[in-house]
Amino acid sequence: MSAPETLSLPVAASVHEHAWVTESAHVTSEGRVRYVRCTGCLARRVDLDPAAAMPPVRLSREV
Ligand SMILES: [Zn+2]
């Protein structure tokens, strides 16, 4: 019995590093919603950039 050659690496066309580009974006109360598209395979995705959790920090007192 010979050892089977198990070189079945899952190399699919869809496995690549997506190069997302933002097609459009708009700001919601949850943050900024971005509609992105991959320039390599035309996959689409919706990203959410969470709203800034921290308000601006005051560095000096009012003068
Ligand atoms: Zn892609």
N, CA, C, O and the ligand as a Tripos MOL2 file, in Angstrom:
@<TRIPOS>MOLECULE
protein
  253   251    64     0     0
PROTEIN
NO_CHARGES

@<TRIPOS>ATOM
      1 N           0.8360   -1.2010    0.0000 N.3       1 MET1
      2 CA          0.0000    0.0000    0.0000 C.3       1 MET1
      3 C           0.8740    1.2560    0.0000 C.2       1 MET1
      4 O           1.7060    1.4280    0.8910 O.2       1 MET1
      5 N           0.7020    2.1000   -0.9510 N.am      2 SER2
      6 CA          1.5160    3.3030   -1.0410 C.3       2 SER2
      7 C           0.7800    4.4750   -0.4080 C.2       2 SER2
      8 O          -0.4480    4.5480   -0.4280 O.2       2 SER2
      9 N           1.5520    5.3760    0.1450 N.am      3 ALA3
     10 CA          0.9470    6.5440    0.7810 C.3       3 ALA3
     11 C           0.3150    7.4290   -0.2800 C.2       3 ALA3
     12 O           0.9630    7.7790   -1.2670 O.2       3 ALA3
     13 N          -0.9010    7.7800   -0.0890 N.am      4 PRO4
     14 CA         -1.5480    8.6540   -1.0930 C.3       4 PRO4
     15 C          -0.9910   10.0670   -1.0380 C.2       4 PRO4
     16 O          -0.6890   10.6030    0.0280 O.2       4 PRO4
     17 N          -0.8670   10.6350   -2.1900 N.am      5 GLU5
     18 CA         -0.3640   12.0040   -2.2600 C.3       5 GLU5
     19 C          -1.5230   12.9650   -1.9670 C.2       5 GLU5
     20 O          -2.4310   13.1610   -2.7750 O.2       5 GLU5
     21 N          -1.4450   13.5320   -0.8100 N.am      6 THR6
     22 CA         -2.5410   14.4330   -0.4150 C.3       6 THR6
     23 C          -2.1040   15.8770   -0.6210 C.2       6 THR6
     24 O          -1.7440   16.5870    0.3180 O.2       6 THR6
     25 N          -2.1500   16.2710   -1.8460 N.am      7 LEU7
     26 CA         -1.8060   17.6520   -2.1700 C.3       7 LEU7
     27 C          -3.0670   18.4140   -2.5730 C.2       7 LEU7
     28 O          -3.0570   19.2420   -3.4840 O.2       7 LEU7
     29 N          -4.1250   18.1120   -1.8780 N.am      8 SER8
     30 CA         -5.4030   18.7460   -2.2250 C.3       8 SER8
     31 C          -5.5520   20.0730   -1.4870 C.2       8 SER8
     32 O          -6.4140   20.2410   -0.6250 O.2       8 SER8
     33 N          -4.6970   20.9930   -1.8520 N.am      9 LEU9
     34 CA         -4.8010   22.3120   -1.2400 C.3       9 LEU9
     35 C          -6.0070   23.0490   -1.8100 C.2       9 LEU9
     36 O          -6.2400   23.0230   -3.0180 O.2       9 LEU9
     37 N          -6.7500   23.6870   -0.9680 N.am     10 PRO10
     38 CA         -7.9500   24.3840   -1.4530 C.3      10 PRO10
     39 C          -7.6050   25.6840   -2.1730 C.2      10 PRO10
     40 O          -7.7610   26.7810   -1.6370 O.2      10 PRO10
     41 N          -7.1350   25.5220   -3.3980 N.am     11 VAL11
     42 CA         -6.7710   26.6990   -4.1840 C.3      11 VAL11
     43 C          -7.9400   27.0330   -5.1030 C.2      11 VAL11
     44 O          -8.0250   26.5520   -6.2330 O.2      11 VAL11
     45 N          -8.8020   27.8370   -4.6070 N.am     12 ALA12
     46 CA         -9.9550   28.2540   -5.4090 C.3      12 ALA12
     47 C          -9.7120   29.6550   -5.9490 C.2      12 ALA12
     48 O          -8.9040   30.4150   -5.4150 O.2      12 ALA12
     49 N         -10.4030   29.9680   -6.9810 N.am     13 ALA13
     50 CA        -10.2260   31.2780   -7.5870 C.3      13 ALA13
     51 C         -10.6760   32.3860   -6.6460 C.2      13 ALA13
     52 O         -10.2280   33.5290   -6.7390 O.2      13 ALA13
     53 N         -11.5720   32.0180   -5.7420 N.am     14 SER14
     54 CA        -12.1080   33.0430   -4.8530 C.3      14 SER14
     55 C         -11.1770   33.3220   -3.6820 C.2      14 SER14
     56 O         -11.3870   34.2690   -2.9240 O.2      14 SER14
     57 N         -10.1180   32.4700   -3.5340 N.am     15 VAL15
     58 CA         -9.2110   32.6790   -2.4150 C.3      15 VAL15
     59 C          -8.0910   33.5940   -2.8520 C.2      15 VAL15
     60 O          -7.1070   33.1560   -3.4480 O.2      15 VAL15
     61 N          -8.2420   34.8260   -2.5600 N.am     16 HIS16
     62 CA         -7.1750   35.7910   -2.7970 C.3      16 HIS16
     63 C          -7.4030   36.9420   -1.8400 C.2      16 HIS16
     64 O          -8.4400   37.0360   -1.1840 O.2      16 HIS16
     65 N          -6.4330   37.7960   -1.7760 N.am     17 GLU17
     66 CA         -6.5740   38.9430   -0.8910 C.3      17 GLU17
     67 C          -7.3750   40.0120   -1.6130 C.2      17 GLU17
     68 O          -6.9000   40.6240   -2.5690 O.2      17 GLU17
     69 N          -8.5800   40.2240   -1.1480 N.am     18 HIS18
     70 CA         -9.4480   41.1780   -1.8220 C.3      18 HIS18
     71 C          -8.8510   42.5760   -1.7460 C.2      18 HIS18
     72 O          -8.2990   42.9910   -0.7270 O.2      18 HIS18
     73 N          -8.9790   43.2660   -2.8360 N.am     19 ALA19
     74 CA         -8.5320   44.6650   -2.8850 C.3      19 ALA19
     75 C          -9.7750   45.5370   -2.8510 C.2      19 ALA19
     76 O         -10.3130   45.9180   -3.8900 O.2      19 ALA19
     77 N         -10.2150   45.8440   -1.6570 N.am     20 TRP20
     78 CA        -11.4730   46.5590   -1.5050 C.3      20 TRP20
     79 C         -11.3080   48.0310   -1.8510 C.2      20 TRP20
     80 O         -10.3670   48.6920   -1.4120 O.2      20 TRP20
     81 N         -12.2300   48.5150   -2.6340 N.am     21 VAL21
     82 CA        -12.3080   49.9500   -2.8960 C.3      21 VAL21
     83 C         -13.7060   50.4030   -2.5040 C.2      21 VAL21
     84 O         -14.6900   49.6960   -2.7250 O.2      21 VAL21
     85 N         -13.7750   51.5670   -1.9310 N.am     22 THR22
     86 CA        -15.0510   52.0810   -1.4820 C.3      22 THR22
     87 C         -15.8120   52.6670   -2.6640 C.2      22 THR22
     88 O         -15.3330   53.5730   -3.3460 O.2      22 THR22
     89 N         -16.9930   52.1360   -2.8870 N.am     23 GLU23
     90 CA        -17.8290   52.6780   -3.9710 C.3      23 GLU23
     91 C         -18.6570   53.8460   -3.4770 C.2      23 GLU23
     92 O         -18.8080   54.8540   -4.1670 O.2      23 GLU23
     93 N         -19.1930   53.7000   -2.2740 N.am     24 SER24
     94 CA        -19.9730   54.7930   -1.7070 C.3      24 SER24
     95 C         -19.9990   54.6080   -0.2070 C.2      24 SER24
     96 O         -19.7200   53.5230    0.3020 O.2      24 SER24
     97 N         -20.3340   55.6630    0.4910 N.am     25 ALA25
     98 CA        -20.3690   55.6130    1.9390 C.3      25 ALA25
     99 C         -21.3510   56.6420    2.4370 C.2      25 ALA25
    100 O         -21.5690   57.6760    1.8050 O.2      25 ALA25
    101 N         -21.9390   56.3480    3.5750 N.am     26 HIS26
    102 CA        -22.7710   57.3520    4.2140 C.3      26 HIS26
    103 C         -22.7110   57.1520    5.7130 C.2      26 HIS26
    104 O         -22.4620   56.0500    6.2030 O.2      26 HIS26
    105 N         -22.9420   58.2330    6.4270 N.am     27 VAL27
    106 CA        -22.8040   58.2180    7.8760 C.3      27 VAL27
    107 C         -24.1590   57.9240    8.4990 C.2      27 VAL27
    108 O         -25.1640   58.5470    8.1570 O.2      27 VAL27
    109 N         -24.1720   56.9690    9.4160 N.am     28 THR28
    110 CA        -25.3670   56.6640   10.1810 C.3      28 THR28
    111 C         -25.0500   56.8560   11.6530 C.2      28 THR28
    112 O         -23.9250   57.1880   12.0250 O.2      28 THR28
    113 N         -26.0610   56.6440   12.4820 N.am     29 SER29
    114 CA        -25.8350   56.7670   13.9180 C.3      29 SER29
    115 C         -24.9170   55.6680   14.4290 C.2      29 SER29
    116 O         -24.3130   55.8060   15.4930 O.2      29 SER29
    117 N         -24.8090   54.5880   13.6860 N.am     30 GLU30
    118 CA        -23.9460   53.4770   14.0920 C.3      30 GLU30
    119 C         -22.5040   53.7090   13.6750 C.2      30 GLU30
    120 O         -21.5940   53.0420   14.1670 O.2      30 GLU30
    121 N         -22.3000   54.6400   12.7850 N.am     31 GLY31
    122 CA        -20.9700   54.8560   12.2610 C.3      31 GLY31
    123 C         -21.0510   55.1010   10.7780 C.2      31 GLY31
    124 O         -22.1030   55.4670   10.2540 O.2      31 GLY31
    125 N         -19.9390   54.9010   10.0980 N.am     32 ARG32
    126 CA        -19.9220   55.1500    8.6660 C.3      32 ARG32
    127 C         -20.0670   53.8290    7.9300 C.2      32 ARG32
    128 O         -19.2380   52.9330    8.0900 O.2      32 ARG32
    129 N         -21.1000   53.7040    7.1350 N.am     33 VAL33
    130 CA        -21.3330   52.5030    6.3470 C.3      33 VAL33
    131 C         -20.6790   52.7000    4.9950 C.2      33 VAL33
    132 O         -20.9240   53.6870    4.3010 O.2      33 VAL33
    133 N         -19.8370   51.7360    4.6360 N.am     34 ARG34
    134 CA        -19.1340   51.8300    3.3570 C.3      34 ARG34
    135 C         -19.5000   50.6260    2.5040 C.2      34 ARG34
    136 O         -19.4760   49.4860    2.9680 O.2      34 ARG34
    137 N         -19.8330   50.8920    1.2720 N.am     35 TYR35
    138 CA        -20.0970   49.8490    0.3010 C.3      35 TYR35
    139 C         -18.8250   49.6760   -0.5170 C.2      35 TYR35
    140 O         -18.4180   50.5630   -1.2670 O.2      35 TYR35
    141 N         -18.2080   48.5070   -0.3520 N.am     36 VAL36
    142 CA        -16.9080   48.2920   -0.9720 C.3      36 VAL36
    143 C         -17.0140   47.1870   -2.0220 C.2      36 VAL36
    144 O         -17.9040   46.3380   -1.9690 O.2      36 VAL36
    145 N         -16.1020   47.2200   -2.9570 N.am     37 ARG37
    146 CA        -16.0630   46.2480   -4.0450 C.3      37 ARG37
    147 C         -14.6160   45.8380   -4.2590 C.2      37 ARG37
    148 O         -13.7100   46.6680   -4.1840 O.2      37 ARG37
    149 N         -14.4020   44.5570   -4.5250 N.am     38 CYS38
    150 CA        -13.0590   44.0750   -4.8140 C.3      38 CYS38
    151 C         -12.7600   44.3030   -6.2840 C.2      38 CYS38
    152 O         -13.5550   43.9600   -7.1580 O.2      38 CYS38
    153 N         -11.5870   44.8950   -6.5410 N.am     39 THR39
    154 CA        -11.2200   45.1570   -7.9340 C.3      39 THR39
    155 C         -10.7370   43.8850   -8.6240 C.2      39 THR39
    156 O         -10.6310   43.8410   -9.8490 O.2      39 THR39
    157 N         -10.4420   42.8460   -7.8320 N.am     40 GLY40
    158 CA         -9.9170   41.6250   -8.4220 C.3      40 GLY40
    159 C         -10.9920   40.6480   -8.8530 C.2      40 GLY40
    160 O         -10.8890   40.0310   -9.9140 O.2      40 GLY40
    161 N         -12.0280   40.5040   -8.0330 N.am     41 CYS41
    162 CA        -13.0310   39.4790   -8.3360 C.3      41 CYS41
    163 C         -14.4380   40.0400   -8.3130 C.2      41 CYS41
    164 O         -15.3990   39.2800   -8.4330 O.2      41 CYS41
    165 N         -14.5850   41.3140   -8.1660 N.am     42 LEU42
    166 CA        -15.8840   41.9800   -8.2000 C.3      42 LEU42
    167 C         -16.8010   41.5550   -7.0560 C.2      42 LEU42
    168 O         -18.0170   41.7290   -7.1340 O.2      42 LEU42
    169 N         -16.2220   41.0000   -6.0000 N.am     43 ALA43
    170 CA        -17.0210   40.7060   -4.8130 C.3      43 ALA43
    171 C         -17.4200   42.0190   -4.1620 C.2      43 ALA43
    172 O         -16.7340   43.0340   -4.2830 O.2      43 ALA43
    173 N         -18.5400   41.9690   -3.4740 N.am     44 ARG44
    174 CA        -19.0120   43.1810   -2.8130 C.3      44 ARG44
    175 C         -19.1890   42.9030   -1.3340 C.2      44 ARG44
    176 O         -19.3920   41.7610   -0.9210 O.2      44 ARG44
    177 N         -19.1090   43.9580   -0.5440 N.am     45 ARG45
    178 CA        -19.2360   43.8230    0.8930 C.3      45 ARG45
    179 C         -19.6960   45.1570    1.4470 C.2      45 ARG45
    180 O         -19.4930   46.2050    0.8340 O.2      45 ARG45
    181 N         -20.3100   45.1040    2.5970 N.am     46 VAL46
    182 CA        -20.6990   46.3240    3.2910 C.3      46 VAL46
    183 C         -19.9010   46.3770    4.5830 C.2      46 VAL46
    184 O         -19.9790   45.4680    5.4090 O.2      46 VAL46
    185 N         -19.1410   47.4350    4.7520 N.am     47 ASP47
    186 CA        -18.3310   47.6140    5.9540 C.3      47 ASP47
    187 C         -18.9510   48.6900    6.8250 C.2      47 ASP47
    188 O         -19.6390   49.5950    6.3530 O.2      47 ASP47
    189 N         -18.6820   48.5590    8.0980 N.am     48 LEU48
    190 CA        -19.1310   49.5890    9.0340 C.3      48 LEU48
    191 C         -17.9370   50.0690    9.8290 C.2      48 LEU48
    192 O         -17.3080   49.2920   10.5480 O.2      48 LEU48
    193 N         -17.6280   51.3330    9.7040 N.am     49 ASP49
    194 CA        -16.6150   51.9450   10.5610 C.3      49 ASP49
    195 C         -17.3370   52.4620   11.7870 C.2      49 ASP49
    196 O         -18.1020   53.4210   11.6880 O.2      49 ASP49
    197 N         -17.1160   51.8560   12.9380 N.am     50 PRO50
    198 CA        -17.8630   52.2800   14.1290 C.3      50 PRO50
    199 C         -17.6490   53.7550   14.4230 C.2      50 PRO50
    200 O         -16.5810   54.3210   14.1930 O.2      50 PRO50
    201 N         -18.6980   54.3400   14.9330 N.am     51 ALA51
    202 CA        -18.5890   55.7500   15.3100 C.3      51 ALA51
    203 C         -17.5260   55.9000   16.3780 C.2      51 ALA51
    204 O         -17.2970   54.9940   17.1790 O.2      51 ALA51
    205 N         -16.8870   57.0410   16.3810 N.am     52 ALA52
    206 CA        -15.8330   57.2960   17.3680 C.3      52 ALA52
    207 C         -16.3970   57.1350   18.7670 C.2      52 ALA52
    208 O         -17.3340   57.8310   19.1580 O.2      52 ALA52
    209 N         -15.8150   56.2090   19.5140 N.am     53 ALA53
    210 CA        -16.3390   55.9160   20.8440 C.3      53 ALA53
    211 C         -15.9850   57.0070   21.8360 C.2      53 ALA53
    212 O         -16.6850   57.2130   22.8280 O.2      53 ALA53
    213 N         -14.8980   57.6990   21.5620 N.am     54 MET54
    214 CA        -14.4170   58.6880   22.5090 C.3      54 MET54
    215 C         -14.6930   60.0950   21.9870 C.2      54 MET54
    216 O         -14.3590   60.4070   20.8450 O.2      54 MET54
    217 N         -15.2860   60.9250   22.7940 N.am     55 PRO55
    218 CA        -15.4320   62.3200   22.3790 C.3      55 PRO55
    219 C         -14.0770   63.0100   22.3990 C.2      55 PRO55
    220 O         -13.1350   62.5050   23.0100 O.2      55 PRO55
    221 N         -13.9690   64.1430   21.7480 N.am     56 PRO56
    222 CA        -12.6890   64.8590   21.7680 C.3      56 PRO56
    223 C         -12.2740   65.1840   23.1960 C.2      56 PRO56
    224 O         -13.0910   65.5420   24.0440 O.2      56 PRO56
    225 N         -10.9990   65.0490   23.4220 N.am     57 VAL57
    226 CA        -10.4590   65.3130   24.7530 C.3      57 VAL57
    227 C         -10.0430   66.7670   24.8570 C.2      57 VAL57
    228 O          -9.3210   67.2790   24.0020 O.2      57 VAL57
    229 N         -10.4970   67.4230   25.9010 N.am     58 ARG58
    230 CA        -10.1340   68.8260   26.0960 C.3      58 ARG58
    231 C          -8.7300   68.9160   26.6760 C.2      58 ARG58
    232 O          -8.4310   68.3100   27.7050 O.2      58 ARG58
    233 N          -7.8840   69.6690   26.0150 N.am     59 LEU59
    234 CA         -6.5010   69.7600   26.4550 C.3      59 LEU59
    235 C          -6.2690   70.9750   27.3330 C.2      59 LEU59
    236 O          -5.3080   70.9970   28.1030 O.2      59 LEU59
    237 N          -7.1180   71.9830   27.2390 N.am     60 SER60
    238 CA         -6.9300   73.1620   28.0660 C.3      60 SER60
    239 C          -8.2720   73.6060   28.5960 C.2      60 SER60
    240 O          -9.3130   73.2100   28.0710 O.2      60 SER60
    241 N          -8.2590   74.4170   29.6220 N.am     61 ARG61
    242 CA         -9.5150   74.9420   30.1360 C.3      61 ARG61
    243 C          -9.9470   76.1230   29.2900 C.2      61 ARG61
    244 O          -9.1640   76.6810   28.5210 O.2      61 ARG61
    245 N         -11.1940   76.4860   29.4460 N.am     62 GLU62
    246 CA        -11.6960   77.6100   28.6670 C.3      62 GLU62
    247 C         -11.0020   78.8790   29.0980 C.2      62 GLU62
    248 O         -10.7660   79.1060   30.2850 O.2      62 GLU62
    249 N         -10.6760   79.7080   28.1140 N.am     63 VAL63
    250 CA        -10.0330   80.9820   28.4140 C.3      63 VAL63
    251 C         -10.8630   82.1160   27.8710 C.2      63 VAL63
    252 O         -10.4910   83.2800   28.0210 O.2      63 VAL63
    253 ZN        -11.5260   39.7120   -4.4560 Zn       64 ZN64
@<TRIPOS>BOND
     1     1     2 1
     2     2     3 1
     3     3     4 2
     4     3     5 am
     5     5     6 1
     6     6     7 1
     7     7     8 2
     8     7     9 am
     9     9    10 1
    10    10    11 1
    11    11    12 2
    12    11    13 am
    13    13    14 1
    14    14    15 1
    15    15    16 2
    16    15    17 am
    17    17    18 1
    18    18    19 1
    19    19    20 2
    20    19    21 am
    21    21    22 1
    22    22    23 1
    23    23    24 2
    24    23    25 am
    25    25    26 1
    26    26    27 1
    27    27    28 2
    28    27    29 am
    29    29    30 1
    30    30    31 1
    31    31    32 2
    32    31    33 am
    33    33    34 1
    34    34    35 1
    35    35    36 2
    36    35    37 am
    37    37    38 1
    38    38    39 1
    39    39    40 2
    40    39    41 am
    41    41    42 1
    42    42    43 1
    43    43    44 2
    44    43    45 am
    45    45    46 1
    46    46    47 1
    47    47    48 2
    48    47    49 am
    49    49    50 1
    50    50    51 1
    51    51    52 2
    52    51    53 am
    53    53    54 1
    54    54    55 1
    55    55    56 2
    56    55    57 am
    57    57    58 1
    58    58    59 1
    59    59    60 2
    60    59    61 am
    61    61    62 1
    62    62    63 1
    63    63    64 2
    64    63    65 am
    65    65    66 1
    66    66    67 1
    67    67    68 2
    68    67    69 am
    69    69    70 1
    70    70    71 1
    71    71    72 2
    72    71    73 am
    73    73    74 1
    74    74    75 1
    75    75    76 2
    76    75    77 am
    77    77    78 1
    78    78    79 1
    79    79    80 2
    80    79    81 am
    81    81    82 1
    82    82    83 1
    83    83    84 2
    84    83    85 am
    85    85    86 1
    86    86    87 1
    87    87    88 2
    88    87    89 am
    89    89    90 1
    90    90    91 1
    91    91    92 2
    92    91    93 am
    93    93    94 1
    94    94    95 1
    95    95    96 2
    96    95    97 am
    97    97    98 1
    98    98    99 1
    99    99   100 2
   100    99   101 am
   101   101   102 1
   102   102   103 1
   103   103   104 2
   104   103   105 am
   105   105   106 1
   106   106   107 1
   107   107   108 2
   108   107   109 am
   109   109   110 1
   110   110   111 1
   111   111   112 2
   112   111   113 am
   113   113   114 1
   114   114   115 1
   115   115   116 2
   116   115   117 am
   117   117   118 1
   118   118   119 1
   119   119   120 2
   120   119   121 am
   121   121   122 1
   122   122   123 1
   123   123   124 2
   124   123   125 am
   125   125   126 1
   126   126   127 1
   127   127   128 2
   128   127   129 am
   129   129   130 1
   130   130   131 1
   131   131   132 2
   132   131   133 am
   133   133   134 1
   134   134   135 1
   135   135   136 2
   136   135   137 am
   137   137   138 1
   138   138   139 1
   139   139   140 2
   140   139   141 am
   141   141   142 1
   142   142   143 1
   143   143   144 2
   144   143   145 am
   145   145   146 1
   146   146   147 1
   147   147   148 2
   148   147   149 am
   149   149   150 1
   150   150   151 1
   151   151   152 2
   152   151   153 am
   153   153   154 1
   154   154   155 1
   155   155   156 2
   156   155   157 am
   157   157   158 1
   158   158   159 1
   159   159   160 2
   160   159   161 am
   161   161   162 1
   162   162   163 1
   163   163   164 2
   164   163   165 am
   165   165   166 1
   166   166   167 1
   167   167   168 2
   168   167   169 am
   169   169   170 1
   170   170   171 1
   171   171   172 2
   172   171   173 am
   173   173   174 1
   174   174   175 1
   175   175   176 2
   176   175   177 am
   177   177   178 1
   178   178   179 1
   179   179   180 2
   180   179   181 am
   181   181   182 1
   182   182   183 1
   183   183   184 2
   184   183   185 am
   185   185   186 1
   186   186   187 1
   187   187   188 2
   188   187   189 am
   189   189   190 1
   190   190   191 1
   191   191   192 2
   192   191   193 am
   193   193   194 1
   194   194   195 1
   195   195   196 2
   196   195   197 am
   197   197   198 1
   198   198   199 1
   199   199   200 2
   200   199   201 am
   201   201   202 1
   202   202   203 1
   203   203   204 2
   204   203   205 am
   205   205   206 1
   206   206   207 1
   207   207   208 2
   208   207   209 am
   209   209   210 1
   210   210   211 1
   211   211   212 2
   212   211   213 am
   213   213   214 1
   214   214   215 1
   215   215   216 2
   216   215   217 am
   217   217   218 1
   218   218   219 1
   219   219   220 2
   220   219   221 am
   221   221   222 1
   222   222   223 1
   223   223   224 2
   224   223   225 am
   225   225   226 1
   226   226   227 1
   227   227   228 2
   228   227   229 am
   229   229   230 1
   230   230   231 1
   231   231   232 2
   232   231   233 am
   233   233   234 1
   234   234   235 1
   235   235   236 2
   236   235   237 am
   237   237   238 1
   238   238   239 1
   239   239   240 2
   240   239   241 am
   241   241   242 1
   242   242   243 1
   243   243   244 2
   244   243   245 am
   245   245   246 1
   246   246   247 1
   247   247   248 2
   248   247   249 am
   249   249   250 1
   250   250   251 1
   251   251   252 2
@<TRIPOS>SUBSTRUCTURE
     1 MET1         2 RESIDUE 1 A MET
     2 SER2         6 RESIDUE 1 A SER
     3 ALA3        10 RESIDUE 1 A ALA
     4 PRO4        14 RESIDUE 1 A PRO
     5 GLU5        18 RESIDUE 1 A GLU
     6 THR6        22 RESIDUE 1 A THR
     7 LEU7        26 RESIDUE 1 A LEU
     8 SER8        30 RESIDUE 1 A SER
     9 LEU9        34 RESIDUE 1 A LEU
    10 PRO10       38 RESIDUE 1 A PRO
    11 VAL11       42 RESIDUE 1 A VAL
    12 ALA12       46 RESIDUE 1 A ALA
    13 ALA13       50 RESIDUE 1 A ALA
    14 SER14       54 RESIDUE 1 A SER
    15 VAL15       58 RESIDUE 1 A VAL
    16 HIS16       62 RESIDUE 1 A HIS
    17 GLU17       66 RESIDUE 1 A GLU
    18 HIS18       70 RESIDUE 1 A HIS
    19 ALA19       74 RESIDUE 1 A ALA
    20 TRP20       78 RESIDUE 1 A TRP
    21 VAL21       82 RESIDUE 1 A VAL
    22 THR22       86 RESIDUE 1 A THR
    23 GLU23       90 RESIDUE 1 A GLU
    24 SER24       94 RESIDUE 1 A SER
    25 ALA25       98 RESIDUE 1 A ALA
    26 HIS26      102 RESIDUE 1 A HIS
    27 VAL27      106 RESIDUE 1 A VAL
    28 THR28      110 RESIDUE 1 A THR
    29 SER29      114 RESIDUE 1 A SER
    30 GLU30      118 RESIDUE 1 A GLU
    31 GLY31      122 RESIDUE 1 A GLY
    32 ARG32      126 RESIDUE 1 A ARG
    33 VAL33      130 RESIDUE 1 A VAL
    34 ARG34      134 RESIDUE 1 A ARG
    35 TYR35      138 RESIDUE 1 A TYR
    36 VAL36      142 RESIDUE 1 A VAL
    37 ARG37      146 RESIDUE 1 A ARG
    38 CYS38      150 RESIDUE 1 A CYS
    39 THR39      154 RESIDUE 1 A THR
    40 GLY40      158 RESIDUE 1 A GLY
    41 CYS41      162 RESIDUE 1 A CYS
    42 LEU42      166 RESIDUE 1 A LEU
    43 ALA43      170 RESIDUE 1 A ALA
    44 ARG44      174 RESIDUE 1 A ARG
    45 ARG45      178 RESIDUE 1 A ARG
    46 VAL46      182 RESIDUE 1 A VAL
    47 ASP47      186 RESIDUE 1 A ASP
    48 LEU48      190 RESIDUE 1 A LEU
    49 ASP49      194 RESIDUE 1 A ASP
    50 PRO50      198 RESIDUE 1 A PRO
    51 ALA51      202 RESIDUE 1 A ALA
    52 ALA52      206 RESIDUE 1 A ALA
    53 ALA53      210 RESIDUE 1 A ALA
    54 MET54      214 RESIDUE 1 A MET
    55 PRO55      218 RESIDUE 1 A PRO
    56 PRO56      222 RESIDUE 1 A PRO
    57 VAL57      226 RESIDUE 1 A VAL
    58 ARG58      230 RESIDUE 1 A ARG
    59 LEU59      234 RESIDUE 1 A LEU
    60 SER60      238 RESIDUE 1 A SER
    61 ARG61      242 RESIDUE 1 A ARG
    62 GLU62      246 RESIDUE 1 A GLU
    63 VAL63      250 RESIDUE 1 A VAL
    64 ZN64       253 GROUP 0 **** ****
